[in-house]
Amino acid sequence: MTRKIAILGATGSVGKSTLDLAERNRDRFEVTAVTAATNVEALADIVRRTGARLAVVADESRYADLAEILVGTGCRAAAGEAAIAEAATGDVELVIAAIVGCAGLRPVMAAVEAGKTVALANKEALVTAGALMTDAAAASGAVLLPIDSEHNAIFQCLAGSRREDVSKIILTASGGPFRTASAETIAAATPAQAVAHPNWSMGAKISVDSATLMNKGLELIEAHYLFGLPSKRLEVVIHPQSVIHSMVEFVDGSVLAQLGSPDMRIPIAYALAWPERMPTPARGLDLASVSRLDFEAPDLERFPALRLAREAMEAAGASPIVLNAANEIAVAGFLAGAIRFPDIASIVQEALNDANYDAPGSIGDVLEIDHVTRDRARSTMKANCS
């Protein structure tokens, strides 16, 4: 039998990799619903290739364009937030949650409340609404499968083990382009240097997050909610080769690691086929050519964003929302040339210092805190630039 899947964010990098795997295994997967932010042309092409029956564009002004392009395909066109939620809760077994940013919160929550199996590539779902999401999953019976390479690695290492036998989780980080750079070099970093990741091909925002180590900080928060471990049992280690994607240490001293080439199709395939496995076109791992595996502790002086993320995780409540929102505004400001690289962490620190919110009780609360924090972070950035 084929597994029916919905791909939220089908035109992005995770969506494209998912489609590559699904189209190679048409006997195993049926793509029934796909969504995109604005790119109706790419969405229509996906419909023609997969035979999807529902296509949703988030931008409601593009609905007429999408509907016109889909005439004769047998696929229904729709637009807007409610339609994306419909795609996530309809006749599907597995939802690939790959919408970038807080725009993905409501459809992910809708899928979780509907008891779906949700493969999460959307960091914000757990970073900003971790307690809400996990409580909803416990109530509905939904399954959360991580697609991020680090969390997927942990998920694989935990297979067949009891959580009470876990001593700690070890997230690996490449260290980014400034791993060996001096504080002076980092202070003068340009956007072009910050996005030049040594191992992965990623978008500008996530590349900057990797350069500041904020990306690893956000992953700490995700790991806390996904695997239910406290801060003291979550560790980050720098591993520049990016061959070991993460590790789990058990109470008997054993450490299990998941290794693989840096290809997102590997963790996506694990989520698609879970609890089974499936072949992928990813390059196999040649350990002889890798030759060595290096590890070092992160430098929290040069990379304070990782410290800020851990503090936000420990503070809980609204703090992770503030951390994420302020960071997004600061990174955008850096990429636009409005602030320096070290100012990213400074703006996040100021936002956390100024935050005084109650813990969110709904996705609406999360989005309101996010909105207010972004406005305040923009004001802080303007003040720093004046």
NORPE-V643378 format. One record per residue. N is the residue number from 1. RES is the residue in one letter. OMEGA is omega in radians with two decimals (NA if undefined). NEAR is the number of other ideal C-beta (glycine too) atoms within 10 Angstrom. Layout:
n:N res:RES omega:OMEGA near:NEAR
n:N res:RES omega:OMEGA near:NEAR
This chain:
n:1 res:M omega:3.12 near:7
n:2 res:T omega:3.09 near:14
n:3 res:R omega:3.14 near:15
n:4 res:K omega:-3.09 near:16
n:5 res:I omega:2.99 near:25
n:6 res:A omega:-3.13 near:30
n:7 res:I omega:3.10 near:31
n:8 res:L omega:-3.02 near:31
n:9 res:G omega:-3.00 near:26
n:10 res:A omega:-3.08 near:29
n:11 res:T omega:3.10 near:22
n:12 res:G omega:-3.04 near:20
n:13 res:S omega:3.11 near:16
n:14 res:V omega:3.10 near:25
n:15 res:G omega:3.13 near:24
n:16 res:K omega:3.12 near:17
n:17 res:S omega:3.09 near:23
n:18 res:T omega:3.12 near:30
n:19 res:L omega:3.11 near:21
n:20 res:D omega:-3.13 near:16
n:21 res:L omega:-3.12 near:22
n:22 res:A omega:-3.12 near:22
n:23 res:E omega:3.05 near:13
n:24 res:R omega:-3.06 near:15
n:25 res:N omega:-3.08 near:17
n:26 res:R omega:3.11 near:12
n:27 res:D omega:-3.10 near:7
n:28 res:R omega:-3.02 near:16
n:29 res:F omega:3.06 near:23
n:30 res:E omega:3.12 near:18
n:31 res:V omega:-3.06 near:25
n:32 res:T omega:-3.12 near:21
n:33 res:A omega:3.14 near:28
n:34 res:V omega:3.11 near:30
n:35 res:T omega:3.07 near:30
n:36 res:A omega:3.14 near:27
n:37 res:A omega:-3.08 near:18
n:38 res:T omega:-2.96 near:15
n:39 res:N omega:-3.07 near:17
n:40 res:V omega:3.13 near:24
n:41 res:E omega:3.12 near:13
n:42 res:A omega:3.12 near:16
n:43 res:L omega:3.12 near:27
n:44 res:A omega:3.10 near:22
n:45 res:D omega:3.11 near:13
n:46 res:I omega:3.11 near:24
n:47 res:V omega:-3.13 near:24
n:48 res:R omega:-3.11 near:12
n:49 res:R omega:-3.00 near:12
n:50 res:T omega:-3.06 near:22
n:51 res:G omega:3.12 near:14
n:52 res:A omega:-3.06 near:26
n:53 res:R omega:3.10 near:18
n:54 res:L omega:3.09 near:20
n:55 res:A omega:-3.06 near:28
n:56 res:V omega:3.02 near:28
n:57 res:V omega:-3.09 near:27
n:58 res:A omega:-3.13 near:20
n:59 res:D omega:-3.06 near:15
n:60 res:E omega:3.10 near:12
n:61 res:S omega:3.12 near:9
n:62 res:R omega:-3.09 near:20
n:63 res:Y omega:-3.10 near:17
n:64 res:A omega:3.12 near:12
n:65 res:D omega:-3.13 near:18
n:66 res:L omega:-3.13 near:24
n:67 res:A omega:-3.13 near:17
n:68 res:E omega:-3.12 near:11
n:69 res:I omega:-3.05 near:20
n:70 res:L omega:3.11 near:19
n:71 res:V omega:3.10 near:9
n:72 res:G omega:-3.12 near:6
n:73 res:T omega:-3.06 near:15
n:74 res:G omega:-3.14 near:10
n:75 res:C omega:3.12 near:25
n:76 res:R omega:3.09 near:15
n:77 res:A omega:3.09 near:24
n:78 res:A omega:-3.10 near:20
n:79 res:A omega:3.03 near:22
n:80 res:G omega:-3.04 near:14
n:81 res:E omega:-3.13 near:14
n:82 res:A omega:3.14 near:12
n:83 res:A omega:3.08 near:22
n:84 res:I omega:3.08 near:28
n:85 res:A omega:3.08 near:20
n:86 res:E omega:3.11 near:18
n:87 res:A omega:-3.09 near:25
n:88 res:A omega:-3.03 near:29
n:89 res:T omega:-3.08 near:19
n:90 res:G omega:-3.07 near:17
n:91 res:D omega:3.14 near:10
n:92 res:V omega:3.10 near:23
n:93 res:E omega:-3.06 near:15
n:94 res:L omega:3.11 near:22
n:95 res:V omega:3.05 near:28
n:96 res:I omega:-3.07 near:32
n:97 res:A omega:-3.05 near:27
n:98 res:A omega:3.05 near:25
n:99 res:I omega:-3.08 near:29
n:100 res:V omega:3.00 near:18
n:101 res:G omega:-3.09 near:16
n:102 res:C omega:3.07 near:23
n:103 res:A omega:-3.13 near:17
n:104 res:G omega:-3.03 near:24
n:105 res:L omega:-3.07 near:23
n:106 res:R omega:3.12 near:19
n:107 res:P omega:3.08 near:30
n:108 res:V omega:3.11 near:29
n:109 res:M omega:3.11 near:23
n:110 res:A omega:3.13 near:22
n:111 res:A omega:3.13 near:32
n:112 res:V omega:-3.14 near:31
n:113 res:E omega:3.10 near:17
n:114 res:A omega:3.08 near:18
n:115 res:G omega:-3.13 near:15
n:116 res:K omega:2.90 near:25
n:117 res:T omega:-3.03 near:19
n:118 res:V omega:3.06 near:30
n:119 res:A omega:-2.97 near:29
n:120 res:L omega:2.92 near:27
n:121 res:A omega:-3.12 near:27
n:122 res:N omega:-3.10 near:26
n:123 res:K omega:-3.02 near:21
n:124 res:E omega:-3.10 near:26
n:125 res:A omega:-3.12 near:28
n:126 res:L omega:3.13 near:27
n:127 res:V omega:-3.06 near:25
n:128 res:T omega:-3.06 near:27
n:129 res:A omega:-3.04 near:27
n:130 res:G omega:-3.12 near:18
n:131 res:A omega:3.12 near:15
n:132 res:L omega:-3.10 near:22
n:133 res:M omega:-3.08 near:24
n:134 res:T omega:3.06 near:18
n:135 res:D omega:3.13 near:12
n:136 res:A omega:3.12 near:21
n:137 res:A omega:3.12 near:20
n:138 res:A omega:-3.12 near:10
n:139 res:A omega:-3.03 near:11
n:140 res:S omega:-3.04 near:14
n:141 res:G omega:3.11 near:11
n:142 res:A omega:3.10 near:21
n:143 res:V omega:3.09 near:15
n:144 res:L omega:3.11 near:23
n:145 res:L omega:-3.13 near:23
n:146 res:P omega:3.07 near:25
n:147 res:I omega:3.04 near:25
n:148 res:D omega:-3.03 near:26
n:149 res:S omega:-3.10 near:22
n:150 res:E omega:-3.10 near:26
n:151 res:H omega:3.06 near:25
n:152 res:N omega:3.09 near:27
n:153 res:A omega:3.11 near:28
n:154 res:I omega:3.13 near:27
n:155 res:F omega:3.12 near:23
n:156 res:Q omega:-3.13 near:21
n:157 res:C omega:-3.12 near:22
n:158 res:L omega:-3.05 near:17
n:159 res:A omega:3.10 near:11
n:160 res:G omega:-3.11 near:5
n:161 res:S omega:3.05 near:13
n:162 res:R omega:-3.12 near:9
n:163 res:R omega:-3.14 near:9
n:164 res:E omega:3.09 near:6
n:165 res:D omega:-3.12 near:12
n:166 res:V omega:3.07 near:19
n:167 res:S omega:3.09 near:15
n:168 res:K omega:3.06 near:16
n:169 res:I omega:-3.11 near:25
n:170 res:I omega:3.08 near:24
n:171 res:L omega:3.09 near:23
n:172 res:T omega:3.12 near:27
n:173 res:A omega:3.13 near:24
n:174 res:S omega:-3.05 near:21
n:175 res:G omega:3.09 near:25
n:176 res:G omega:-3.05 near:25
n:177 res:P omega:-3.08 near:20
n:178 res:F omega:-3.05 near:21
n:179 res:R omega:-3.10 near:18
n:180 res:T omega:-3.07 near:9
n:181 res:A omega:3.08 near:17
n:182 res:S omega:3.10 near:10
n:183 res:A omega:3.14 near:12
n:184 res:E omega:3.12 near:7
n:185 res:T omega:3.14 near:13
n:186 res:I omega:-3.12 near:19
n:187 res:A omega:-3.10 near:13
n:188 res:A omega:-3.05 near:13
n:189 res:A omega:3.10 near:19
n:190 res:T omega:3.06 near:12
n:191 res:P omega:-3.14 near:17
n:192 res:A omega:3.11 near:9
n:193 res:Q omega:-3.08 near:15
n:194 res:A omega:-3.10 near:24
n:195 res:V omega:-3.11 near:18
n:196 res:A omega:-3.11 near:13
n:197 res:H omega:-3.06 near:18
n:198 res:P omega:-3.02 near:13
n:199 res:N omega:-2.99 near:15
n:200 res:W omega:3.01 near:15
n:201 res:S omega:-3.02 near:9
n:202 res:M omega:3.07 near:16
n:203 res:G omega:-3.04 near:12
n:204 res:A omega:-3.06 near:15
n:205 res:K omega:-3.10 near:18
n:206 res:I omega:3.08 near:19
n:207 res:S omega:3.07 near:21
n:208 res:V omega:3.09 near:27
n:209 res:D omega:3.08 near:25
n:210 res:S omega:-3.13 near:24
n:211 res:A omega:3.11 near:30
n:212 res:T omega:-2.97 near:30
n:213 res:L omega:3.05 near:30
n:214 res:M omega:3.13 near:27
n:215 res:N omega:3.12 near:25
n:216 res:K omega:3.07 near:26
n:217 res:G omega:3.09 near:32
n:218 res:L omega:3.13 near:27
n:219 res:E omega:3.03 near:29
n:220 res:L omega:-3.13 near:22
n:221 res:I omega:3.09 near:26
n:222 res:E omega:-3.11 near:25
n:223 res:A omega:3.12 near:26
n:224 res:H omega:-3.11 near:24
n:225 res:Y omega:-3.13 near:21
n:226 res:L omega:-2.98 near:22
n:227 res:F omega:3.00 near:18
n:228 res:G omega:3.13 near:11
n:229 res:L omega:3.12 near:17
n:230 res:P omega:-3.08 near:10
n:231 res:S omega:-3.06 near:14
n:232 res:K omega:3.13 near:8
n:233 res:R omega:3.07 near:16
n:234 res:L omega:-3.04 near:19
n:235 res:E omega:3.04 near:17
n:236 res:V omega:3.07 near:24
n:237 res:V omega:3.11 near:17
n:238 res:I omega:-3.12 near:19
n:239 res:H omega:-2.95 near:22
n:240 res:P omega:-3.11 near:19
n:241 res:Q omega:-3.12 near:17
n:242 res:S omega:3.10 near:18
n:243 res:V omega:3.01 near:19
n:244 res:I omega:-3.02 near:18
n:245 res:H omega:2.95 near:24
n:246 res:S omega:-3.05 near:27
n:247 res:M omega:3.05 near:22
n:248 res:V omega:3.05 near:23
n:249 res:E omega:-3.12 near:18
n:250 res:F omega:-3.02 near:16
n:251 res:V omega:3.12 near:11
n:252 res:D omega:3.14 near:7
n:253 res:G omega:3.09 near:7
n:254 res:S omega:3.07 near:11
n:255 res:V omega:3.07 near:12
n:256 res:L omega:3.14 near:16
n:257 res:A omega:3.03 near:18
n:258 res:Q omega:-3.10 near:23
n:259 res:L omega:3.08 near:14
n:260 res:G omega:3.08 near:21
n:261 res:S omega:-3.10 near:15
n:262 res:P omega:-3.10 near:17
n:263 res:D omega:-3.07 near:16
n:264 res:M omega:3.13 near:23
n:265 res:R omega:3.13 near:19
n:266 res:I omega:3.10 near:22
n:267 res:P omega:3.10 near:28
n:268 res:I omega:3.13 near:27
n:269 res:A omega:3.13 near:25
n:270 res:Y omega:3.11 near:25
n:271 res:A omega:-3.13 near:21
n:272 res:L omega:-3.02 near:25
n:273 res:A omega:-3.06 near:18
n:274 res:W omega:0.18 near:18
n:275 res:P omega:3.07 near:8
n:276 res:E omega:3.02 near:8
n:277 res:R omega:3.13 near:11
n:278 res:M omega:3.11 near:14
n:279 res:P omega:3.06 near:10
n:280 res:T omega:3.07 near:23
n:281 res:P omega:-3.11 near:10
n:282 res:A omega:3.12 near:17
n:283 res:R omega:3.09 near:11
n:284 res:G omega:-3.10 near:7
n:285 res:L omega:3.11 near:12
n:286 res:D omega:-3.06 near:9
n:287 res:L omega:3.13 near:11
n:288 res:A omega:3.12 near:5
n:289 res:S omega:3.05 near:6
n:290 res:V omega:2.98 near:12
n:291 res:S omega:-3.07 near:8
n:292 res:R omega:3.08 near:8
n:293 res:L omega:-3.09 near:14
n:294 res:D omega:3.13 near:9
n:295 res:F omega:3.06 near:12
n:296 res:E omega:3.12 near:13
n:297 res:A omega:3.09 near:9
n:298 res:P omega:3.12 near:19
n:299 res:D omega:-3.06 near:14
n:300 res:L omega:3.04 near:14
n:301 res:E omega:3.13 near:8
n:302 res:R omega:-3.08 near:18
n:303 res:F omega:-3.06 near:24
n:304 res:P omega:-3.11 near:20
n:305 res:A omega:-3.14 near:24
n:306 res:L omega:3.08 near:23
n:307 res:R omega:3.14 near:16
n:308 res:L omega:-3.14 near:24
n:309 res:A omega:3.12 near:28
n:310 res:R omega:3.11 near:19
n:311 res:E omega:3.11 near:15
n:312 res:A omega:3.11 near:28
n:313 res:M omega:-3.11 near:24
n:314 res:E omega:3.09 near:13
n:315 res:A omega:3.11 near:14
n:316 res:A omega:-3.11 near:14
n:317 res:G omega:-3.12 near:15
n:318 res:A omega:-3.02 near:25
n:319 res:S omega:3.11 near:22
n:320 res:P omega:3.09 near:31
n:321 res:I omega:3.14 near:27
n:322 res:V omega:3.11 near:28
n:323 res:L omega:-3.08 near:29
n:324 res:N omega:-3.08 near:26
n:325 res:A omega:-3.14 near:29
n:326 res:A omega:3.12 near:30
n:327 res:N omega:-3.14 near:30
n:328 res:E omega:3.12 near:21
n:329 res:I omega:-3.13 near:23
n:330 res:A omega:3.12 near:30
n:331 res:V omega:3.09 near:26
n:332 res:A omega:3.11 near:19
n:333 res:G omega:3.09 near:22
n:334 res:F omega:-3.14 near:26
n:335 res:L omega:3.12 near:17
n:336 res:A omega:3.13 near:10
n:337 res:G omega:-3.08 near:9
n:338 res:A omega:-3.14 near:14
n:339 res:I omega:3.09 near:21
n:340 res:R omega:-3.12 near:16
n:341 res:F omega:-3.14 near:22
n:342 res:P omega:3.14 near:17
n:343 res:D omega:3.14 near:18
n:344 res:I omega:-3.13 near:27
n:345 res:A omega:-3.13 near:21
n:346 res:S omega:3.13 near:16
n:347 res:I omega:3.09 near:24
n:348 res:V omega:3.12 near:31
n:349 res:Q omega:-3.14 near:17
n:350 res:E omega:3.12 near:18
n:351 res:A omega:3.12 near:24
n:352 res:L omega:3.12 near:19
n:353 res:N omega:-3.06 near:9
n:354 res:D omega:-3.04 near:13
n:355 res:A omega:3.11 near:21
n:356 res:N omega:-3.09 near:7
n:357 res:Y omega:2.96 near:15
n:358 res:D omega:3.08 near:9
n:359 res:A omega:-3.11 near:13
n:360 res:P omega:3.10 near:21
n:361 res:G omega:-3.12 near:10
n:362 res:S omega:3.07 near:11
n:363 res:I omega:3.07 near:20
n:364 res:G omega:3.09 near:11
n:365 res:D omega:3.12 near:17
n:366 res:V omega:-3.09 near:25
n:367 res:L omega:3.11 near:19
n:368 res:E omega:3.10 near:15
n:369 res:I omega:3.10 near:23
n:370 res:D omega:-3.10 near:24
n:371 res:H omega:-3.12 near:12
n:372 res:V omega:3.13 near:16
n:373 res:T omega:3.12 near:26
n:374 res:R omega:3.12 near:19
n:375 res:D omega:-3.14 near:12
n:376 res:R omega:3.14 near:19
n:377 res:A omega:3.08 near:24
n:378 res:R omega:3.12 near:16
n:379 res:S omega:3.11 near:11
n:380 res:T omega:-3.12 near:22
n:381 res:M omega:3.11 near:24
n:382 res:K omega:3.13 near:11
n:383 res:A omega:3.13 near:9
n:384 res:N omega:-3.11 near:16
n:385 res:C omega:-3.06 near:10
n:386 res:S omega:NA near:5
